[in-house]
Amino acid sequence: PKPEKPKAAKPPRDEMQALRNEARKSEERVTKLTDMIGKLDKILADQSLYLPGRAQEAQKWQHKHSEATHALTRAETLWVEALEKLEKAGGK
C-alpha cells in the first residue's frame, strides 16, 4: 500500500476567523466605495455644477471622485488578497 500523504495542517480557529474578518471588511470597504462613487457620479452629472462661478465646486467634486476611484482600486486589490489568503488557509 502507498504511504498516506500527510494532510496540510489547518490554521488555528482564531487565525481562520481573523482571515474571514479581513475578507469581510475588505468586501464592505469595496461596497462602501462603490456606493460613494455612485453618489459622486450623480453630483457630477448635475449640469448646474458646470455653470460659470461654480468651477471650484466642480473641481472639488471631481477630485473627490478621483480619490474614491483610486481608493476603490486599492480596496479591490486588498479584498482579492484577503480572499486568496483565506482560500490558501482552507477556509472558503
Secondary structure, 3 states (H helix, E strand, C coil): CCCCCCCCCCCCHHHHHHHHHHHHHHHHHHHHHHHHHHHHHHHHHCHHHHCCCCHHHHHHHHHHHHHHHHHHHHHHHHHHHHHHHHHHHCCC
